[in-house]
Amino acid sequence: MNASAGVDIGSATTKVAIVRNGTVLATEVVSTGYDMSGAANNTLDKALALAGLSRQDLGYIISTGYGRRSVSFANETITEITCHAKGAYSLIPETRTIIDIGGQDNKVIWLNDEGVVTDFSMNDKCAAGTGRYLELVSRTLDLTVEELGQISLQSGHPEVISATCVVFAESEVVTLRASGARKEDIAAGIHLALAQRMSSMASHRGFRKEVVFTGGVAKNVGMIKAMSDKIGFNVLIPKEPQIAGALGAALLAAEANQATK
């Protein structure tokens, strides 16, 4: 049976997953950059090389994500809501709520016991509460995003960050820094503000266990703690949280490939 591939193009990174007979053969994550079409081709070729395959070995390809329509070689495009749900549920079958924080958007997705999407909430109109938000604020503190997460764990008294808008939050951080606030307390406050943003997005339904955290920001230890503290129990993190969308797309591609036989 031919292999199948999922291509998830986000604003920050492009992800590819290749599967065959239910087994993940390879995954790859590459910075998207300006040329989304080029990023899709480059990431797919790298994943194929890891799997020891060529494009001729692929029976079906599905693209998803922010730039899904720029993937000219895809057989089909499917929304990231459907693909993230499929991928997260396959990685952690207990998944009932998904928190996904990407470079330019964030979303909360609810699943039933069979892994089918029942509802979702999505912010894709601005960078409020996204990975981009963390990048800009960490730069203001002369830290990397990874350092921002680590240092936030040292805080005993998080500062209150009232703004989730990137522009206003950056200004608020500058003011706190000038007033002598400790970096770790500002960092903790930033993560708590983002966790509050996600919690507000889910206010109409709440968080049903198990809650799975996906996206690049799920690698941030400070964000994991803030999100877990906010909802009152630990969120679960897949081994590779960034590839949930691409994996879901690949699994859906495999189903489509089988249906055409």
Backbone as a ProteinNet text record, in pm:
[ID]
protein_1_A
[PRIMARY]
MNASAGVDIGSATTKVAIVRNGTVLATEVVSTGYDMSGAANNTLDKALALAGLSRQDLGYIISTGYGRRSVSFANETITEITCHAKGAYSLIPETRTIIDIGGQDNKVIWLNDEGVVTDFSMNDKCAAGTGRYLELVSRTLDLTVEELGQISLQSGHPEVISATCVVFAESEVVTLRASGARKEDIAAGIHLALAQRMSSMASHRGFRKEVVFTGGVAKNVGMIKAMSDKIGFNVLIPKEPQIAGALGAALLAAEANQATK
[TERTIARY]
84	0	86.5	48.6	122.6	115.5	215.9	215.9	127.7	94.3	15.2	83.7	58.4	126.1	28.2	61.4	-12.2	84.8	44.2	127.6	50.8	107	43.6	128.7	79.3	154.8	100.9	181	147.1	223.5	194	262.3	409.4	441.4	579.5	653.2	586.6	651.7	561.9	628.2	558.3	591.2	488.6	506.2	456.4	526.8	486.5	491.5	391.7	391.4	363.1	433.3	413.5	375.4	265.2	219.1	193.4	201	164.6	117.2	1.9	-56.1	-65.4	-100.7	-117.3	10.1	123.5	252.7	309.6	359.6	423.5	565.5	592.6	724.3	823	773	862.1	781	841.9	785.1	897.4	859.9	959.8	895.5	973.4	927.6	1032.4	989.2	1080.5	1016.6	1097.2	1045.1	976.1	860.7	783.7	847.9	889.3	946.6	842.3	887.9	796.6	728.5	804.3	755.4	689.3	558	485.9	491.3	478.7	485.3	622.5	726	861.7	882.3	825.8	837.6	768.2	652.7	579.6	661.4	717.4	799.2	923.9	990.7	1114	1089.4	983.4	953.8	911.9	832	792	912.5	1001.7	1120	1208.8	1220.8	1300.9	1236.8	1105.1	1035.2	1044.7	1032.3	1045.6	1184.1	1285.9	1423.4	1440	1379.2	1386.6	1316.9	1208.5	1132.2	1190.4	1287.7	1344.4	1248.4	1166	1065.7	1082.6	1010.3	1005.1	859.2	834.3	696.9	609.5	671.8	597.1	538.7	593	544.9	422.1	382.6	269.9	140.9	41.4	-85	-182.1	-168.2	-261.5	-195.9	-221.6	-164.2	-274.3	-282.8	-378.6	-300.8	-340.2	-278.3	-376.5	-321.8	-402.6	-326.2	-389	-321.6	-342.4	-278.3	-287.8	-262.7	-164.1	-127.8	-163.1	-267.3	-298.6	-327	-379	-413.2	-291.5	-176	-53.5	18.4	-36	26.2	-30.9	35.6	-17.1	-22.9	61.2	67.4	-29	-106.2	-200.1	-321.6	-371.7	-494.2	-618	-604.2	-721.1	-674.1	-756.5	-728.9	-838.8	-798.5	-893.3	-856.7	-955.5	-930.2	-844.7	-772.5	-686	-764.7	-889.4	-970.9	-987.3	-1028.3	-1047.3	-917	-810.4	-682.3	-619	-626.8	-572	-646.6	-778.8	-857.4	-816.2	-803.7	-764.9	-626.4	-532.6	-395.7	-383	-443.6	-433.9	-500.4	-615.4	-687.7	-608.5	-535	-454.2	-333.4	-279.6	-164.1	-203.3	-318.5	-368.1	-518.7	-561.3	-703.1	-796.9	-741.2	-824.7	-860	-807.3	-829.4	-977.4	-1020.9	-1158.2	-1159.8	-1051.7	-1036.9	-894.8	-881.9	-749.5	-726.7	-612.1	-566.5	-451.6	-465.6	-358.4	-319.8	-191.6	-140.5	-31.1	-59	36	104.7	171.8	245.5	155.5	42.1	-45	-189.9	-223.4	-360.9	-363.6	-476.1	-494.4	-636.8	-656	-787.8	-809.4	-935.8	-978.2	-1077.2	-1055.9	-1139.1	-1194.4	-1322.8	-1385.9	-1421.6	-1393.5	-1420.8	-1517.2	-1591.8	-1671.1	-1586.1	-1645	-1567.6	-1511.2	-1567.5	-1519.1	-1415.9	-1381	-1280.1	-1334.3	-1466.1	-1529.1	-1544.8	-1514.4	-1525.9	-1672.1	-1698.2	-1833.9	-1846.1	-1733	-1734.6	-1590	-1573.5	-1439.9	-1451.5	-1345.2	-1333.5	-1196.8	-1190.9	-1064.9	-1041.2	-917.8	-875.3	-772.8	-808.6	-712.4	-710.1	-762	-770.9	-653.4	-587.3	-472	-378.6	-264.4	-163.2	-181.6	-295	-318.7	-314.8	-228.5	-221.8	-164.9	-81.5	-23.1	127	189.2	334.1	405.3	348.5	406.1	406.6	302.2	290.5	407.4	433.9	543.6	680.1	696.4	822.5	853.4	756.2	778.1	801.5	724.8	739.8	872.5	912.9	1040.9	1156.9	1145.3	1248.9	1261.4	1149.5	1150.4	1225.7	1225.2	1295.8	1436.7	1481.2	1613.7	1628.4	1523.6	1523.4	1476.6	1513.4	1451.7	1318.7	1233.5	1104.9	1127.9	1228.1	1259.6	1302.6	1387.9	1432.5	1315.9	1223.1	1105.3	1025.6	1006.3	933.4	1005.8	1136.6	1215.4	1217.4	1240.4	1255	1121.8	1011	880.3	854.3	917.8	899.5	961.9	1049.4	1117	1037.7	924.6	846.6	765.5	765.2	679.9	561	572	466	451.3	378.2	361.1	301.4	354	298	166.9	78.2	-48.8	-28.8	-47.6	-41.1	-184.9	-237.3	-379.3	-408.1	-305.9	-328.5	-282.3	-363.9	-318.6	-284.9	-322.6	-280.9	-129.7	-63.5	82.4	138.7	82	133.8	122.2	4.4	-16.1	59.6	67	139.5	287.3	342.6	483.2	508.8	417.8	428.9	417.8	327.9	308.1	432.8	496.9	620.5	732.1	743.6	845.3	824.7	698.4	666.7	701.8	669.3	701	851.5	922	1068.2	1128	1076.4	1127.1	1096.7	989.4	952.3	1029.9	1113.8	1196.2	1139.1	1034.4	976.1	1077.1	1073.5	1167	1127.4	1229.5	1204	1117	1148	1073.5	925.6	897.7	759.2	684.6	755.2	693.9	666.4	765.1	751.1	633.2	620.7	508.6	376	373.3	251.5	209.5	308.5	281.9	214.6	269.1	212.5	71.9	52.1	-80.3	-182.8	-139.7	-230	-272.4	-177.9	-209	-302.4	-276	-362.9	-504.3	-515.1	-646.2	-716.9	-639.7	-696.3	-757.2	-683.2	-732.1	-854	-850.6	-962.5	-1088.5	-1072.6	-1187.3	-1247.1	-1160.4	-1208.7	-1293.2	-1268.2	-1338.2	-1448.4	-1479.7	-1571.4	-1711.6	-1754	-1890.5	-1904.3	-1790.7	-1798.4	-1707.1	-1604	-1509.4	-1413.2	-1329.9	-1229.1	-1264.6	-1291.7	-1325.8	-1200.2	-1174.1	-1057.7	-1074.8	-962.9	-831.6	-808.2	-734.1	-701.5	-561.2	-550	-421.8	-376.9	-253.6	-194.2	-104.8	-136.7	-57.1	-5.6	76.4	135.2	273.9	346.6	483.4	493.5	392.7	395.5	382.2	334.9	322.7	459	565.7	701	753	676.7	716.3	673	770.3	737.6	658.2	683	608.6	462.7	438	300.5	227.2	297.6	237.1	190.1	275.7	240.4	124.5	132.3	26.5	-108.3	-107.6	-233	-288.9	-201.3	-245.3	-300.1	-230.8	-277.7	-413.6	-431	-554.7	-675.3	-659	-775.4	-791.5	-689.5	-702.5	-654.6	-600.5	-540.2	-438.9	-354	-244.5	-292.9	-242.4	-267.4	-168.7	-205.8	-120.2	-49.3	77.1	156.1	200.3	164.4	215.1	367.6	428.2	574.1	625.2	555.1	590.1	463.3	436.5	309	288.7	397.3	384	325.2	334.5	297.3	154.2	74.4	-62.4	-143.5	-137.1	-214	-168.8	-37.3	17.8	-14	-5.3	-36.6	-183.3	-270.8	-412.7	-440.5	-375.1	-391.6	-342.3	-230.5	-175.1	-267.9	-326.5	-418.2	-546.3	-594.2	-711	-677.3	-553.5	-508	-503.4	-459.9	-454.8	-594.9	-692.7	-830.9	-883.1	-851.7	-894.3	-827.1	-700.3	-625.3	-685.2	-723.8	-784.5	-921	-994.9	-1130.2	-1127.5	-1014.5	-1005.4	-964.1	-926.6	-880.1	-997.1
-120.6	0	124.2	225.7	350.5	421.9	505.2	588.9	711	782.4	904.5	1013.7	1139.1	1249.9	1358.9	1426	1543.9	1660.2	1773.9	1894.6	2003.7	2049.7	2153.2	2279.7	2380.4	2504.6	2610.4	2641.5	2748.5	2874.4	2983.1	3108.7	3103	3022.4	3013.9	2890.1	2776.4	2651.9	2569.9	2489	2393.4	2253.1	2172	2037.1	1935.1	1823.7	1713.4	1583.2	1498.8	1363.1	1266	1153.9	1049.6	919.9	859.4	736.1	627.5	502.9	388.1	276.1	220.8	111.6	147.1	273.4	316.3	348.1	332.5	360	492.2	573.5	699.4	668.4	695.9	668.2	781.4	905.1	1019.8	1145	1237.9	1372	1473	1593.6	1699.3	1834.1	1923	2058	2156.3	2254.2	2351.6	2489.7	2593.8	2730.6	2762.4	2825.5	2853.9	2962.1	3072.2	3181.1	3248.1	3324.5	3400	3311.3	3217.3	3134.2	3007.1	3011.7	2897.4	2775.9	2798.2	2687.4	2620.5	2700.8	2647	2571	2623.6	2556	2420.5	2414.3	2287.4	2184.1	2224.8	2132.9	2089.3	2184.2	2155	2059.4	2085.9	2001.8	1861.6	1852	1719.6	1639.8	1702.9	1632	1583.3	1664.4	1623.5	1504.6	1508.3	1397.4	1269.5	1283	1166.2	1104.9	1190.1	1140.1	1061.5	1111.3	1040	904.9	900.3	775.6	682.4	731.6	651.1	632.2	734.5	727.1	841.3	831.3	939.3	981.8	1087.4	1134.6	1032.1	949.3	846	740.9	736.4	639.8	690.2	814.2	872.1	855.8	795.2	774	889	965.6	1075.5	1174.7	1304.2	1411.3	1508.9	1541.3	1642.1	1757.1	1878.9	1996.6	2061.8	2125.1	2190.8	2311.5	2385.9	2498.7	2630.6	2731	2869.2	2882.8	2810.7	2824.1	2702.5	2631.4	2503.7	2516.8	2631.6	2647.9	2676.2	2694.3	2718.1	2587.9	2474.6	2344.4	2290.5	2319.8	2286.1	2136	2059	1914.9	1834.1	1900.9	1828.4	1781.5	1664	1613.7	1681.1	1731.9	1785.9	1877.7	1976.9	2060.7	2037.7	2032.6	2014	2112.7	2166.3	2266.6	2210.1	2301.1	2257.6	2205.9	2249.3	2199.3	2047.9	2002.1	1858.8	1782.1	1837.6	1767	1761.7	1870.5	1868.7	1769.3	1764.9	1669.9	1526.5	1496.3	1360.8	1325	1419.2	1392.7	1378.5	1470.5	1465.3	1339.7	1302.9	1184.2	1057	1056.6	938.2	928.1	1042	1043	1009.7	1065.1	1043	1017.6	892.4	858.1	911.6	948.7	1003.3	1150	1208.7	1350.9	1383.9	1484	1533.5	1685.2	1753.3	1895.8	1920.2	1998.3	2032.4	2181.7	2217.2	2355.6	2362.3	2444.7	2458.2	2604.8	2633.1	2769.8	2769.9	2835.1	2841.6	2976.1	3001.4	3125	3246	3231.3	3344.8	3322.9	3204.8	3183.6	3084.8	3079.6	2979.4	2928.8	2807.3	2745.3	2645.2	2627.4	2523.9	2437.4	2305.9	2212.5	2106.7	2080.7	1978.9	1855.6	1738	1611.5	1527.4	1441	1342.7	1218.4	1115.8	996.7	922.1	947.4	882.2	967.8	1081.8	1167.9	1262.3	1274.4	1362.6	1502.6	1606	1744.6	1779.5	1831.8	1874.2	2026.4	2095.3	2241.2	2290.9	2418.1	2477.4	2628.3	2687.3	2832.1	2869.6	2973.9	3005.3	3154.6	3196.2	3334.3	3334.7	3393.1	3401.6	3542	3640.7	3777.2	3865	3825.9	3903	3809.1	3862.7	3779.3	3769.8	3819.4	3816	3673.2	3650.7	3520.5	3409.2	3442	3340.6	3325.9	3238	3224.1	3353.5	3428.2	3557.1	3653.2	3648.1	3729.2	3699	3571.1	3532.7	3575	3563.4	3602.1	3749.5	3835	3978.7	4022	3964.9	4001.7	3950.6	3830.2	3777.1	3862.4	3912	3999.3	4127.1	4177.5	4297.4	4272.5	4148.1	4111.5	4058.9	4068.2	4017.3	3868.9	3793.7	3648.9	3579.3	3452.2	3369.5	3320	3267.5	3214.4	3099.1	3016.7	2904.2	2955.3	3059.9	3118.2	3182.1	3241.7	3303.5	3199.1	3081.3	2974.7	2923.9	2903.8	2851.9	2948.1	3077	3174.5	3198.6	3178.2	3200.8	3103.6	2987.5	2887.1	2930.6	3030.7	3079.2	3187.6	3226.4	3336.1	3293.4	3381.4	3358.6	3452.1	3562.4	3663	3716.8	3644.8	3688.6	3828.6	3907.4	4039.4	4023.3	4118.9	4117.3	4185.2	4109.3	4162.8	4169.4	4289.7	4302.9	4293.4	4316.5	4318.9	4190.2	4137	4026	4075.7	4199	4259.4	4273.2	4231.3	4232.2	4371.9	4472.9	4608.9	4660.3	4644.4	4695.5	4613.3	4482	4397.3	4432.7	4457.7	4494.9	4624.8	4720	4847.3	4827.7	4738.3	4709.6	4646	4557.6	4493.5	4596	4686.8	4792.2	4875.5	4908.2	4987.1	4910	4781.8	4699.2	4687.2	4669.5	4659.2	4787.8	4901.4	5031.1	5055.2	4993.1	5011.5	4919.2	4831.8	4743.3	4604.9	4570.4	4436.3	4329.9	4216.1	4108.1	4038.9	3998.1	3932.7	3809	3728.9	3604.1	3628.2	3738.9	3771.2	3825.2	3900.8	3948.3	3828.8	3739.4	3622	3535.7	3514.3	3434.1	3503.2	3635.1	3711.1	3701.8	3699.8	3687.4	3553.5	3446.5	3313.9	3301	3360.5	3355.2	3433.5	3545.5	3624.5	3544.5	3469.8	3387.4	3272.4	3213.1	3104.9	3157	3279.8	3341.2	3362	3401.8	3421.4	3290.9	3180.9	3051.5	3006.6	3034	2997.4	3073.7	3200.4	3281.4	3226.6	3177.7	3119.3	2994.6	2929.1	2803.9	2823.1	2948.2	2974.6	2917.8	2904.7	2856	2705.3	2634.6	2488	2431.8	2506.2	2457.1	2355.1	2299.1	2203.3	2063.9	1975.6	1837.4	1750.7	1671.9	1581.9	1473.6	1430.4	1486	1605	1703.3	1820.8	1802.7	1808.5	1789.8	1922.2	1958.6	2085.2	2057.7	2119	2099.8	2234.4	2227.8	2349.4	2375.1	2464.7	2493.5	2545.9	2622.4	2680.2	2571.7	2453.7	2342.6	2291.1	2339.6	2303.2	2398	2502.2	2603.6	2559.3	2530.5	2477.5	2576.5	2705.8	2806.6	2809.1	2787.4	2787.4	2662.1	2549.7	2424.6	2441.9	2501	2522.6	2620	2731.7	2832.9	2777.3	2698.8	2642.8	2539.5	2455.7	2354.7	2420.6	2525.5	2597.2	2661.5	2715.6	2786.9	2694.2	2576.2	2487.7	2393	2387.1	2310.5	2167.2	2123.5	1990.2	1991.4	1889.6	1888	1864	1946.7	1921.7	1815.2	1741	1637.6	1692.7	1655.4	1702.3	1582.1	1577.2	1468.8	1475.6	1365.6	1361.4	1469.1	1491.5	1599.9	1680.1	1782.6	1854.9	1934.6	1966	2046.6	1970.7	1838	1764.2	1709.9	1750.4	1697	1723.8	1845	1878.7	1802.1	1795	1722.1	1573.8	1519.1	1377	1350.1	1438.1	1420.7	1425.3	1517.9	1528.7	1401.5	1347.1	1225.2	1106	1096.8	986.2	997	1118.9	1140.1	1110.1	1142.6	1110.7	959.8	888.2	742.5	684.1	740.5	694.2	721.5	842.6	878	789.1	758.3	673.6	533.4	482.5	350.6	347.3	458.7	466.5	465.9	507.3	513.1	378.5	284.3	152.9	68.8
0	0	0	-79.8	-82.1	52.4	77.8	197.3	171	278.6	268.7	350.3	313.8	381.3	420.2	531.4	575.3	583.1	528.6	529.5	602.6	713.5	796	787.9	714.7	699.1	794.7	896.9	988.8	953.8	1022	993.8	1034	1134.6	1183	1132.2	1134.9	1093.5	1001.8	918.8	832.4	880.9	897	948.3	846.9	838	749.8	828.3	808.9	864	750.4	750.5	650.3	721.9	679.4	744	640.3	686.1	602.5	693.2	662.6	742.1	891	918.8	1056.6	1130.7	1064	1127.2	1076.7	1169.5	1131.2	1083.4	957.1	899.8	922.9	921.7	940.1	968.2	1042.5	1061.3	1044.2	1005.4	986.6	1017.8	1079.4	1111.4	1061.2	978.5	918.3	929.2	946.4	949.7	817.2	824	703.3	617	680.1	602.5	514.8	416.2	329.7	225.1	170.3	60.2	113.2	127.3	183.5	92.1	-36.9	-131.7	-126.7	-120.3	-110.6	18.9	128.1	258	254.7	188.7	178.2	101.8	-11.2	-90.8	-15.4	48	120.6	236.6	313.9	430.9	389.3	283.8	235.2	188.4	113.3	63.4	178.4	282.7	398.7	470.8	485	550.5	467.6	335.5	247.5	257.5	264.3	277.1	406.6	514.4	642.9	635.2	559.1	545.7	440.2	363.6	255.9	140.6	115.6	10.5	-90.1	-201.1	-299.1	-313.5	-386.5	-403.3	-474.5	-555.9	-628	-532.9	-410.3	-311.6	-235.5	-259.7	-187.7	-268.1	-204.7	-272.7	-256.9	-147.5	-122.1	-26.9	-50.6	32.1	69.2	197.6	244.4	308.4	274.2	335.6	431.9	534.2	636	688.5	776.9	838.8	766.1	820.3	774.3	624.1	573.1	431.7	348	386.6	320.8	171.3	129.2	-12.7	-100.2	-38.9	-116.3	-151.8	-107.2	-134.4	-265.2	-374.4	-507.2	-532.8	-463.1	-489.1	-402.5	-316.1	-229.4	-308.8	-275.4	-337.8	-280.9	-156.4	-87.3	25.1	59.7	176.8	280	407.1	516.8	627.2	696.8	799.5	913.6	979.1	1088.9	1208	1225	1336.5	1325.2	1207.3	1183.9	1195.6	1137.5	1137.5	1276.2	1351.8	1487.7	1575.4	1558.6	1636.9	1605	1477.6	1435	1488.6	1477.5	1521.4	1671.4	1745.9	1892.1	1946.9	1890.6	1937.1	1909	1795.2	1764	1855.7	1896.6	1986.1	2129.3	2172.6	2308.8	2299.7	2292.9	2273	2381.7	2497.2	2604.8	2581.8	2475.5	2446.8	2435.7	2513.5	2501.7	2475.8	2513.5	2483.9	2435.6	2330.1	2276.9	2291.9	2348.3	2348.8	2250	2148.7	2049.8	2039	2066.1	2054.2	1948.9	1838.7	1729	1721.2	1609.6	1592.6	1579.3	1508.7	1482.9	1525.4	1572	1617.5	1733.3	1800.1	1904.7	1898.9	1946.8	1937.7	2051.6	2084.5	2178.4	2102.1	2106.9	2030.7	2126.6	2116.6	2200.9	2117.9	2173.6	2105.6	2188.3	2119.5	2193.8	2219.2	2275.6	2312.2	2191.7	2074.3	1952.2	1878.7	1937	1874.6	1769.5	1761.9	1663.2	1722	1643.4	1688.5	1715.3	1834.6	1869.7	1877.7	1898.2	1906.7	1901.9	1869.4	1875.1	1891.3	1941.9	1955.8	1902.6	1818.6	1751	1743.7	1769.2	1749.1	1637.2	1522.5	1412.8	1352	1428.6	1377.3	1421.3	1529	1575	1651	1694.3	1759.6	1910.7	1961.3	2105	2158.3	2255.4	2319.5	2235.2	2137.3	2049.3	2074.8	1997.7	2006.8	1971.7	1877.5	1839.9	1958	2036.3	2158	2252.5	2273.5	2362.4	2306.5	2175.1	2112	2133.7	2108.7	2120.2	2264.4	2356.9	2497.1	2553.4	2514.1	2563.1	2513.3	2390.7	2336.1	2419	2467.2	2551.7	2681.9	2727.1	2850.8	2823.6	2698.2	2658.2	2688.3	2658.7	2680.2	2553.5	2539	2435.3	2490.2	2404.7	2451.1	2548.3	2521.4	2610.7	2747.7	2748.7	2875.7	2949.9	2875.8	2936.7	3014.8	2953.4	3020.8	3144.3	3132	3244	3362.1	3331.8	3440.7	3511.6	3439.6	3501.7	3616.2	3611.3	3716.4	3848.9	3844.5	3964.7	4037	3981.3	4037.5	4158.8	4258.6	4374.3	4375.2	4300	4296.4	4154.3	4070.1	3930.5	3920.8	3829.9	3803.9	3727.5	3744.4	3672.4	3537.9	3430.4	3294.8	3244.5	3230.9	3198.1	3049.6	2965.4	2820.9	2754.9	2663.7	2579.9	2440	2408.7	2282.5	2283.2	2176.9	2170.9	2195.2	2131	2142.3	2284.9	2345.3	2480.1	2584.1	2564.9	2659.5	2659.6	2541.8	2532	2607.9	2593.2	2663.6	2814.9	2854.1	2996.7	3057.4	2982.1	3028.2	3043.9	2949	2957.5	3084	3114.6	3234.8	3361	3364.6	3481.9	3501.6	3391.1	3398.6	3454.8	3409.5	3455.5	3603.3	3651.5	3792.5	3885.6	3828.5	3910.3	3933.7	3862.4	3876.7	3834	3899.9	3868.6	3738.3	3662.3	3533.7	3548.5	3650.8	3666.1	3697.4	3771.2	3804.2	3682.5	3598.5	3474.4	3382.4	3372.4	3286.2	3329.9	3459.8	3511.1	3481.9	3495.4	3467.4	3322	3233.6	3089.9	3060	3116.5	3092.4	3152.7	3269	3330.2	3247.5	3188.4	3104.3	2981.4	2924.8	2807.8	2846.7	2964	3012.4	3035.9	3087.1	3107.6	2974.4	2872.9	2739.1	2687.2	2701.3	2655	2735	2865.3	2951	2911.3	2874.5	2831.6	2702.7	2612.6	2487.6	2511.9	2626.1	2657.1	2759.5	2792.3	2904.1	2883.2	2758.2	2734.3	2749.4	2752.5	2765.7	2872.6	2908.5	3007.1	2947.3	3031.9	2987.3	3037.8	2945.7	2979.9	2970	3073.1	3070.2	2964.9	2906.7	2926.2	2832.9	2884.1	2804.3	2747.6	2616.7	2548.4	2488.7	2516.3	2473.7	2353.6	2237.9	2117.6	2066.4	1960.7	1904.4	1961.1	1897	1939.9	2081.3	2125.6	2260.5	2367.4	2329.8	2425.9	2471.2	2408.5	2451.6	2559.4	2589.1	2686.4	2826	2912.6	3045.7	3129.3	3108.5	3182.1	3142.5	3013.2	2964.6	3009.1	3013	3061.4	3205.4	3288.9	3430.4	3443.8	3369.6	3380.4	3337.1	3229.1	3177.9	3275.1	3329.5	3426	3551.9	3600.1	3719.4	3695	3575	3543.8	3539.4	3478.6	3465.1	3584	3670.2	3794.5	3789.7	3676.8	3667.1	3553	3550.1	3453.9	3311.2	3220.6	3078.6	3031.7	2928.5	2872.6	2749.1	2732.4	2619	2536.1	2407.2	2322	2313	2275.8	2263.7	2169.8	2059.4	1965.9	1939.1	2022.4	2013.8	1885.1	1814.1	1693	1573.7	1574.9	1453.5	1455.9	1555.3	1565.4	1438.7	1386.5	1266.7	1144.3	1125.8	1010.8	1020.9	1141.2	1160.7	1130.7	1180.9	1152.1	1003	933	787.8	718.9	765.6	706.1	727.9	847.2	876.1	792.4	773.9	688.7	542.6	504.8	368.8	348.3	450.7	440.9	423.2	493.8	479.8	339.9	287.8	152.5	49.2	73.1	-17.1	-22.9	92.8	101.1	32.9	46.3	-10.2	-164.1	-220.2	-366.7	-426.4	-341.3	-392.8	-442.2
[MASK]
+++++++++++++++++++++++++++++++++++++++++++++++++++++++++++++++++++++++++++++++++++++++++++++++++++++++++++++++++++++++++++++++++++++++++++++++++++++++++++++++++++++++++++++++++++++++++++++++++++++++++++++++++++++++++++++++++++++++++++++++++++++++++++++++++++++

